[in-house]
Amino acid sequence: MVSLVVLLASMMLAAVPALALSAVWTGSGPGTAEVVSDGSAAAPEFRYALYGPEVWSTSTWRFSATTTASGPIEIGYVYSGFHAFYDVDAFLRAFVTHDGGTTSTTLVEAHAGGCCSPPSQGFGYTGTATLDVAPGDTVGFELGGRNYDSDARLLGTLTLDDTAVTPPDTAPPTLDLPDDLTAPATGPQGATVTFTASATDQVDVDVPVSCTPASGATFPVGATEVACRAEDAAGNVATGGFTVTVTPVPATPTEPEDQTPTPPTPPTPPTPPAPAPPAPAPSECPVGSAPFLPTFGPWDAPPDLSSPCYRMVKTGEGNLVGHGGWLLVDVRFHLA
């Protein structure tokens, strides 16, 4: 029966093409844990063997690699082996470890209490595991089992193939664009505006984004629509956009004109009349202030001009209004 299982496994292995993960596989576990192929030149293959009382407890082997793939991948598997005859268990789980967390998927979980039904007397399982991975994730399988038989052996071989058809990439990238932007003009041409636009994709790691106008262009005063586009390797396209508004340069404030009305020119006052000459000072020579001697005959001799006051007196005969008598003529002079 063991030879039949080995022959069946050999036939299935011959039909498995090489893996396309571009990763190196490693294996570990109790007893003999042999990496027959690490996947660099042929399909990854792992083999284990354990003998003795240890087989009466569940034993686990691990076969894994760090992937460079991204998105959902399909890995075909062929798991065959011999875990003796009585009270036999066999299991196979696929797992992905991403950012320290591990997700497992059970592919095989078989038990036979007595003889002659799988997985007793040997087993062989084939199928496909679909895993969602990202570059840097650890992808792998855990396999093993137990028995409670005097034939204390656990033998197994796992061969992998990821050349099954990978689900097509039909999802467009996701654009990450800025919100609408506003910038003040720095001159009559507008303003230079920079921004960041990027895209993510389920499969492709790097997806270029192009925008028109581009970041760093000079945007005119007013609102300008920016159109962006991203395309992944499968030809899926995503488009989007946002608005850049450039505000005008504020006008330089000017001093307001003085609106205060000019007061009217007052009329020229009339020229006052020239002041009247002062009244002559009272005579400093009142009557009787200068002594004189009345005389008869012609005018008296001129007075002494060194005196501020003098009198000229003429006496003579005369007939006043028909009356006989004397006439006195008194003339006073004031020396200014």
Contacts in CASP RR format, 6 or more apart in sequence:
PFRMAT RR
TARGET T0000
AUTHOR 0000-0000-0000
METHOD contacts of the structure
MODEL  1
MVSLVVLLASMMLAAVPALALSAVWTGSGPGTAEVVSDGSAAAPEFRYAL
YGPEVWSTSTWRFSATTTASGPIEIGYVYSGFHAFYDVDAFLRAFVTHDG
GTTSTTLVEAHAGGCCSPPSQGFGYTGTATLDVAPGDTVGFELGGRNYDS
DARLLGTLTLDDTAVTPPDTAPPTLDLPDDLTAPATGPQGATVTFTASAT
DQVDVDVPVSCTPASGATFPVGATEVACRAEDAAGNVATGGFTVTVTPVP
ATPTEPEDQTPTPPTPPTPPTPPAPAPPAPAPSECPVGSAPFLPTFGPWD
APPDLSSPCYRMVKTGEGNLVGHGGWLLVDVRFHLA
1 121 0 8 1.000
1 122 0 8 1.000
2 82 0 8 1.000
2 122 0 8 1.000
5 80 0 8 1.000
5 81 0 8 1.000
5 82 0 8 1.000
5 121 0 8 1.000
5 122 0 8 1.000
5 123 0 8 1.000
5 124 0 8 1.000
6 80 0 8 1.000
8 80 0 8 1.000
8 124 0 8 1.000
9 78 0 8 1.000
9 80 0 8 1.000
9 81 0 8 1.000
9 124 0 8 1.000
9 157 0 8 1.000
12 78 0 8 1.000
12 80 0 8 1.000
12 124 0 8 1.000
12 126 0 8 1.000
12 159 0 8 1.000
13 43 0 8 1.000
13 45 0 8 1.000
13 78 0 8 1.000
13 157 0 8 1.000
13 159 0 8 1.000
16 43 0 8 1.000
16 76 0 8 1.000
16 78 0 8 1.000
16 159 0 8 1.000
16 160 0 8 1.000
16 161 0 8 1.000
17 43 0 8 1.000
17 161 0 8 1.000
17 163 0 8 1.000
18 39 0 8 1.000
18 41 0 8 1.000
18 42 0 8 1.000
18 43 0 8 1.000
18 161 0 8 1.000
18 163 0 8 1.000
19 39 0 8 1.000
19 43 0 8 1.000
19 44 0 8 1.000
19 75 0 8 1.000
19 160 0 8 1.000
19 161 0 8 1.000
19 162 0 8 1.000
19 163 0 8 1.000
20 162 0 8 1.000
20 163 0 8 1.000
21 39 0 8 1.000
21 65 0 8 1.000
21 67 0 8 1.000
21 68 0 8 1.000
21 69 0 8 1.000
21 73 0 8 1.000
21 75 0 8 1.000
21 139 0 8 1.000
21 162 0 8 1.000
22 68 0 8 1.000
22 69 0 8 1.000
23 39 0 8 1.000
23 65 0 8 1.000
23 66 0 8 1.000
23 67 0 8 1.000
23 68 0 8 1.000
23 139 0 8 1.000
24 38 0 8 1.000
24 39 0 8 1.000
24 40 0 8 1.000
24 65 0 8 1.000
24 66 0 8 1.000
25 35 0 8 1.000
25 37 0 8 1.000
25 38 0 8 1.000
25 39 0 8 1.000
25 44 0 8 1.000
25 46 0 8 1.000
25 63 0 8 1.000
25 64 0 8 1.000
25 65 0 8 1.000
25 160 0 8 1.000
26 35 0 8 1.000
26 38 0 8 1.000
26 63 0 8 1.000
26 64 0 8 1.000
26 65 0 8 1.000
27 33 0 8 1.000
27 35 0 8 1.000
27 46 0 8 1.000
27 61 0 8 1.000
27 62 0 8 1.000
27 63 0 8 1.000
27 64 0 8 1.000
28 61 0 8 1.000
28 62 0 8 1.000
29 48 0 8 1.000
29 59 0 8 1.000
29 60 0 8 1.000
29 61 0 8 1.000
29 62 0 8 1.000
30 50 0 8 1.000
30 54 0 8 1.000
30 59 0 8 1.000
30 61 0 8 1.000
31 48 0 8 1.000
31 49 0 8 1.000
31 50 0 8 1.000
31 54 0 8 1.000
32 47 0 8 1.000
32 48 0 8 1.000
32 49 0 8 1.000
32 50 0 8 1.000
33 46 0 8 1.000
33 48 0 8 1.000
33 61 0 8 1.000
34 46 0 8 1.000
34 47 0 8 1.000
34 48 0 8 1.000
35 44 0 8 1.000
35 45 0 8 1.000
35 46 0 8 1.000
35 63 0 8 1.000
36 45 0 8 1.000
36 46 0 8 1.000
36 47 0 8 1.000
36 157 0 8 1.000
37 43 0 8 1.000
37 44 0 8 1.000
37 45 0 8 1.000
38 44 0 8 1.000
43 159 0 8 1.000
43 160 0 8 1.000
43 161 0 8 1.000
44 63 0 8 1.000
44 65 0 8 1.000
44 159 0 8 1.000
44 160 0 8 1.000
45 157 0 8 1.000
45 158 0 8 1.000
45 159 0 8 1.000
45 160 0 8 1.000
46 61 0 8 1.000
46 63 0 8 1.000
46 157 0 8 1.000
46 158 0 8 1.000
46 159 0 8 1.000
47 156 0 8 1.000
47 157 0 8 1.000
47 158 0 8 1.000
48 61 0 8 1.000
48 143 0 8 1.000
48 144 0 8 1.000
48 154 0 8 1.000
48 155 0 8 1.000
48 156 0 8 1.000
48 157 0 8 1.000
49 153 0 8 1.000
49 154 0 8 1.000
49 155 0 8 1.000
49 156 0 8 1.000
50 59 0 8 1.000
50 153 0 8 1.000
50 154 0 8 1.000
51 152 0 8 1.000
51 153 0 8 1.000
51 154 0 8 1.000
52 152 0 8 1.000
52 153 0 8 1.000
53 152 0 8 1.000
54 152 0 8 1.000
55 83 0 8 1.000
55 84 0 8 1.000
55 146 0 8 1.000
55 147 0 8 1.000
55 152 0 8 1.000
55 153 0 8 1.000
55 154 0 8 1.000
56 146 0 8 1.000
56 147 0 8 1.000
56 148 0 8 1.000
56 152 0 8 1.000
57 146 0 8 1.000
58 89 0 8 1.000
58 144 0 8 1.000
58 145 0 8 1.000
58 146 0 8 1.000
59 144 0 8 1.000
59 145 0 8 1.000
59 146 0 8 1.000
59 154 0 8 1.000
60 142 0 8 1.000
60 143 0 8 1.000
60 144 0 8 1.000
60 145 0 8 1.000
61 142 0 8 1.000
61 143 0 8 1.000
61 144 0 8 1.000
62 140 0 8 1.000
62 141 0 8 1.000
62 142 0 8 1.000
63 140 0 8 1.000
63 141 0 8 1.000
63 143 0 8 1.000
63 158 0 8 1.000
63 160 0 8 1.000
64 95 0 8 1.000
64 138 0 8 1.000
64 139 0 8 1.000
64 140 0 8 1.000
64 141 0 8 1.000
65 138 0 8 1.000
65 139 0 8 1.000
65 140 0 8 1.000
66 136 0 8 1.000
66 137 0 8 1.000
66 138 0 8 1.000
66 139 0 8 1.000
67 73 0 8 1.000
67 133 0 8 1.000
67 135 0 8 1.000
67 136 0 8 1.000
67 137 0 8 1.000
67 138 0 8 1.000
67 139 0 8 1.000
68 135 0 8 1.000
68 136 0 8 1.000
69 133 0 8 1.000
69 135 0 8 1.000
70 133 0 8 1.000
70 134 0 8 1.000
70 135 0 8 1.000
70 202 0 8 1.000
70 203 0 8 1.000
70 204 0 8 1.000
70 205 0 8 1.000
71 132 0 8 1.000
71 133 0 8 1.000
71 134 0 8 1.000
71 202 0 8 1.000
71 203 0 8 1.000
72 130 0 8 1.000
72 131 0 8 1.000
72 132 0 8 1.000
72 133 0 8 1.000
72 166 0 8 1.000
72 167 0 8 1.000
73 130 0 8 1.000
73 131 0 8 1.000
73 133 0 8 1.000
73 139 0 8 1.000
73 162 0 8 1.000
73 166 0 8 1.000
74 128 0 8 1.000
74 129 0 8 1.000
74 130 0 8 1.000
74 131 0 8 1.000
74 162 0 8 1.000
74 164 0 8 1.000
74 165 0 8 1.000
74 166 0 8 1.000
74 167 0 8 1.000
75 94 0 8 1.000
75 128 0 8 1.000
75 129 0 8 1.000
75 131 0 8 1.000
75 139 0 8 1.000
75 160 0 8 1.000
75 161 0 8 1.000
75 162 0 8 1.000
75 164 0 8 1.000
76 126 0 8 1.000
76 127 0 8 1.000
76 128 0 8 1.000
76 129 0 8 1.000
76 160 0 8 1.000
76 161 0 8 1.000
76 162 0 8 1.000
76 164 0 8 1.000
77 92 0 8 1.000
77 94 0 8 1.000
77 107 0 8 1.000
77 125 0 8 1.000
77 126 0 8 1.000
77 127 0 8 1.000
77 128 0 8 1.000
77 129 0 8 1.000
77 141 0 8 1.000
77 158 0 8 1.000
77 159 0 8 1.000
77 160 0 8 1.000
77 161 0 8 1.000
78 124 0 8 1.000
78 125 0 8 1.000
78 126 0 8 1.000
78 127 0 8 1.000
78 157 0 8 1.000
78 158 0 8 1.000
78 159 0 8 1.000
78 161 0 8 1.000
79 92 0 8 1.000
79 107 0 8 1.000
79 108 0 8 1.000
79 123 0 8 1.000
79 124 0 8 1.000
79 125 0 8 1.000
79 126 0 8 1.000
79 143 0 8 1.000
79 156 0 8 1.000
79 157 0 8 1.000
79 158 0 8 1.000
80 122 0 8 1.000
80 123 0 8 1.000
80 124 0 8 1.000
80 125 0 8 1.000
80 156 0 8 1.000
80 157 0 8 1.000
81 90 0 8 1.000
81 122 0 8 1.000
81 123 0 8 1.000
81 124 0 8 1.000
81 155 0 8 1.000
81 156 0 8 1.000
81 157 0 8 1.000
82 121 0 8 1.000
82 122 0 8 1.000
82 123 0 8 1.000
82 153 0 8 1.000
82 155 0 8 1.000
82 156 0 8 1.000
83 89 0 8 1.000
83 90 0 8 1.000
83 119 0 8 1.000
83 120 0 8 1.000
83 122 0 8 1.000
83 123 0 8 1.000
83 145 0 8 1.000
83 146 0 8 1.000
83 147 0 8 1.000
83 153 0 8 1.000
83 154 0 8 1.000
83 155 0 8 1.000
84 120 0 8 1.000
84 147 0 8 1.000
84 149 0 8 1.000
84 151 0 8 1.000
84 152 0 8 1.000
84 153 0 8 1.000
84 154 0 8 1.000
85 114 0 8 1.000
85 115 0 8 1.000
85 116 0 8 1.000
85 120 0 8 1.000
85 121 0 8 1.000
85 147 0 8 1.000
85 149 0 8 1.000
85 151 0 8 1.000
86 113 0 8 1.000
86 114 0 8 1.000
86 115 0 8 1.000
86 120 0 8 1.000
86 147 0 8 1.000
86 148 0 8 1.000
86 149 0 8 1.000
87 112 0 8 1.000
87 113 0 8 1.000
87 114 0 8 1.000
87 146 0 8 1.000
87 147 0 8 1.000
87 148 0 8 1.000
87 149 0 8 1.000
88 110 0 8 1.000
88 111 0 8 1.000
88 112 0 8 1.000
88 113 0 8 1.000
88 114 0 8 1.000
88 119 0 8 1.000
88 120 0 8 1.000
88 146 0 8 1.000
88 147 0 8 1.000
88 149 0 8 1.000
89 110 0 8 1.000
89 111 0 8 1.000
89 119 0 8 1.000
89 144 0 8 1.000
89 145 0 8 1.000
89 146 0 8 1.000
89 147 0 8 1.000
90 108 0 8 1.000
90 110 0 8 1.000
90 111 0 8 1.000
90 119 0 8 1.000
90 123 0 8 1.000
90 144 0 8 1.000
90 145 0 8 1.000
91 106 0 8 1.000
91 108 0 8 1.000
91 109 0 8 1.000
91 110 0 8 1.000
91 142 0 8 1.000
91 143 0 8 1.000
91 144 0 8 1.000
91 145 0 8 1.000
92 106 0 8 1.000
92 107 0 8 1.000
92 108 0 8 1.000
92 125 0 8 1.000
92 141 0 8 1.000
92 142 0 8 1.000
92 143 0 8 1.000
92 144 0 8 1.000
92 158 0 8 1.000
93 104 0 8 1.000
93 105 0 8 1.000
93 106 0 8 1.000
93 107 0 8 1.000
93 141 0 8 1.000
93 142 0 8 1.000
93 143 0 8 1.000
94 104 0 8 1.000
94 105 0 8 1.000
94 107 0 8 1.000
94 129 0 8 1.000
94 131 0 8 1.000
94 139 0 8 1.000
94 140 0 8 1.000
94 141 0 8 1.000
95 102 0 8 1.000
95 103 0 8 1.000
95 104 0 8 1.000
95 105 0 8 1.000
95 138 0 8 1.000
95 139 0 8 1.000
95 140 0 8 1.000
95 141 0 8 1.000
95 142 0 8 1.000
96 102 0 8 1.000
96 103 0 8 1.000
96 131 0 8 1.000
96 132 0 8 1.000
96 133 0 8 1.000
96 137 0 8 1.000
96 138 0 8 1.000
96 139 0 8 1.000
96 140 0 8 1.000
97 137 0 8 1.000
97 138 0 8 1.000
98 133 0 8 1.000
98 134 0 8 1.000
98 137 0 8 1.000
104 142 0 8 1.000
105 129 0 8 1.000
105 131 0 8 1.000
107 125 0 8 1.000
107 127 0 8 1.000
107 129 0 8 1.000
107 141 0 8 1.000
108 125 0 8 1.000
110 118 0 8 1.000
110 119 0 8 1.000
110 123 0 8 1.000
110 125 0 8 1.000
111 119 0 8 1.000
112 118 0 8 1.000
112 119 0 8 1.000
112 120 0 8 1.000
113 120 0 8 1.000
114 120 0 8 1.000
115 121 0 8 1.000
118 124 0 8 1.000
128 164 0 8 1.000
129 141 0 8 1.000
130 167 0 8 1.000
131 139 0 8 1.000
133 139 0 8 1.000
135 205 0 8 1.000
141 158 0 8 1.000
141 160 0 8 1.000
143 156 0 8 1.000
143 158 0 8 1.000
144 154 0 8 1.000
144 156 0 8 1.000
145 154 0 8 1.000
146 154 0 8 1.000
147 153 0 8 1.000
147 154 0 8 1.000
168 234 0 8 1.000
169 202 0 8 1.000
169 203 0 8 1.000
169 204 0 8 1.000
169 232 0 8 1.000
169 233 0 8 1.000
169 234 0 8 1.000
169 236 0 8 1.000
170 234 0 8 1.000
170 236 0 8 1.000
171 201 0 8 1.000
171 202 0 8 1.000
171 203 0 8 1.000
171 236 0 8 1.000
172 230 0 8 1.000
172 232 0 8 1.000
172 236 0 8 1.000
172 237 0 8 1.000
172 238 0 8 1.000
173 199 0 8 1.000
173 200 0 8 1.000
173 201 0 8 1.000
173 204 0 8 1.000
173 207 0 8 1.000
173 230 0 8 1.000
173 231 0 8 1.000
173 232 0 8 1.000
173 236 0 8 1.000
173 238 0 8 1.000
174 199 0 8 1.000
174 200 0 8 1.000
174 201 0 8 1.000
174 238 0 8 1.000
175 197 0 8 1.000
175 198 0 8 1.000
175 199 0 8 1.000
175 209 0 8 1.000
175 228 0 8 1.000
175 230 0 8 1.000
175 238 0 8 1.000
175 239 0 8 1.000
175 240 0 8 1.000
176 197 0 8 1.000
176 198 0 8 1.000
176 199 0 8 1.000
176 200 0 8 1.000
177 197 0 8 1.000
177 228 0 8 1.000
177 240 0 8 1.000
177 241 0 8 1.000
177 242 0 8 1.000
178 195 0 8 1.000
178 196 0 8 1.000
178 197 0 8 1.000
178 242 0 8 1.000
179 242 0 8 1.000
180 242 0 8 1.000
180 243 0 8 1.000
180 244 0 8 1.000
180 245 0 8 1.000
181 193 0 8 1.000
181 195 0 8 1.000
181 242 0 8 1.000
181 243 0 8 1.000
181 244 0 8 1.000
181 245 0 8 1.000
182 244 0 8 1.000
182 245 0 8 1.000
182 246 0 8 1.000
182 247 0 8 1.000
183 191 0 8 1.000
183 193 0 8 1.000
183 219 0 8 1.000
183 244 0 8 1.000
183 245 0 8 1.000
183 246 0 8 1.000
183 247 0 8 1.000
184 191 0 8 1.000
184 246 0 8 1.000
184 247 0 8 1.000
184 249 0 8 1.000
185 191 0 8 1.000
185 221 0 8 1.000
185 246 0 8 1.000
185 247 0 8 1.000
185 248 0 8 1.000
185 249 0 8 1.000
186 192 0 8 1.000
186 249 0 8 1.000
187 249 0 8 1.000
188 249 0 8 1.000
189 218 0 8 1.000
189 220 0 8 1.000
190 218 0 8 1.000
190 219 0 8 1.000
190 220 0 8 1.000
190 221 0 8 1.000
190 246 0 8 1.000
191 218 0 8 1.000
191 219 0 8 1.000
191 246 0 8 1.000
192 216 0 8 1.000
192 217 0 8 1.000
192 218 0 8 1.000
192 219 0 8 1.000
193 215 0 8 1.000
193 216 0 8 1.000
193 217 0 8 1.000
193 219 0 8 1.000
193 244 0 8 1.000
193 246 0 8 1.000
194 215 0 8 1.000
194 216 0 8 1.000
195 211 0 8 1.000
195 215 0 8 1.000
195 226 0 8 1.000
195 244 0 8 1.000
196 215 0 8 1.000
197 209 0 8 1.000
197 211 0 8 1.000
197 215 0 8 1.000
197 228 0 8 1.000
198 209 0 8 1.000
199 207 0 8 1.000
199 208 0 8 1.000
199 209 0 8 1.000
199 230 0 8 1.000
199 238 0 8 1.000
200 207 0 8 1.000
201 207 0 8 1.000
201 232 0 8 1.000
201 236 0 8 1.000
203 232 0 8 1.000
203 233 0 8 1.000
203 234 0 8 1.000
204 232 0 8 1.000
204 233 0 8 1.000
204 234 0 8 1.000
207 230 0 8 1.000
207 231 0 8 1.000
207 232 0 8 1.000
208 230 0 8 1.000
208 231 0 8 1.000
209 228 0 8 1.000
209 229 0 8 1.000
209 230 0 8 1.000
210 228 0 8 1.000
210 229 0 8 1.000
210 230 0 8 1.000
211 226 0 8 1.000
211 227 0 8 1.000
211 228 0 8 1.000
211 229 0 8 1.000
211 241 0 8 1.000
212 226 0 8 1.000
212 227 0 8 1.000
212 228 0 8 1.000
213 219 0 8 1.000
213 224 0 8 1.000
213 226 0 8 1.000
213 244 0 8 1.000
219 244 0 8 1.000
219 246 0 8 1.000
220 246 0 8 1.000
221 246 0 8 1.000
221 247 0 8 1.000
221 248 0 8 1.000
222 245 0 8 1.000
222 246 0 8 1.000
222 247 0 8 1.000
222 248 0 8 1.000
223 243 0 8 1.000
223 244 0 8 1.000
223 245 0 8 1.000
224 243 0 8 1.000
224 244 0 8 1.000
224 245 0 8 1.000
224 246 0 8 1.000
225 241 0 8 1.000
225 242 0 8 1.000
225 243 0 8 1.000
226 241 0 8 1.000
226 242 0 8 1.000
226 243 0 8 1.000
226 244 0 8 1.000
227 239 0 8 1.000
227 240 0 8 1.000
227 241 0 8 1.000
228 239 0 8 1.000
228 240 0 8 1.000
228 241 0 8 1.000
228 242 0 8 1.000
229 237 0 8 1.000
229 238 0 8 1.000
229 239 0 8 1.000
229 240 0 8 1.000
230 237 0 8 1.000
230 238 0 8 1.000
230 239 0 8 1.000
231 237 0 8 1.000
231 238 0 8 1.000
283 332 0 8 1.000
283 334 0 8 1.000
284 308 0 8 1.000
284 309 0 8 1.000
284 334 0 8 1.000
285 308 0 8 1.000
285 309 0 8 1.000
285 332 0 8 1.000
285 333 0 8 1.000
285 334 0 8 1.000
287 330 0 8 1.000
287 332 0 8 1.000
288 311 0 8 1.000
289 309 0 8 1.000
290 303 0 8 1.000
290 307 0 8 1.000
290 309 0 8 1.000
290 310 0 8 1.000
290 311 0 8 1.000
290 332 0 8 1.000
292 300 0 8 1.000
292 311 0 8 1.000
292 313 0 8 1.000
294 313 0 8 1.000
294 315 0 8 1.000
294 328 0 8 1.000
295 313 0 8 1.000
295 315 0 8 1.000
296 315 0 8 1.000
296 316 0 8 1.000
297 314 0 8 1.000
297 315 0 8 1.000
297 316 0 8 1.000
298 314 0 8 1.000
299 312 0 8 1.000
299 314 0 8 1.000
300 312 0 8 1.000
300 313 0 8 1.000
300 314 0 8 1.000
302 312 0 8 1.000
303 310 0 8 1.000
303 311 0 8 1.000
303 312 0 8 1.000
303 333 0 8 1.000
304 310 0 8 1.000
305 335 0 8 1.000
308 334 0 8 1.000
308 335 0 8 1.000
309 332 0 8 1.000
309 333 0 8 1.000
309 334 0 8 1.000
309 335 0 8 1.000
310 333 0 8 1.000
311 330 0 8 1.000
311 331 0 8 1.000
311 332 0 8 1.000
311 333 0 8 1.000
312 331 0 8 1.000
312 333 0 8 1.000
313 328 0 8 1.000
313 329 0 8 1.000
313 330 0 8 1.000
313 331 0 8 1.000
314 329 0 8 1.000
315 326 0 8 1.000
315 327 0 8 1.000
315 328 0 8 1.000
315 329 0 8 1.000
316 326 0 8 1.000
316 327 0 8 1.000
317 325 0 8 1.000
317 326 0 8 1.000
317 327 0 8 1.000
318 324 0 8 1.000
318 325 0 8 1.000
318 326 0 8 1.000
318 327 0 8 1.000
319 325 0 8 1.000
320 327 0 8 1.000
END
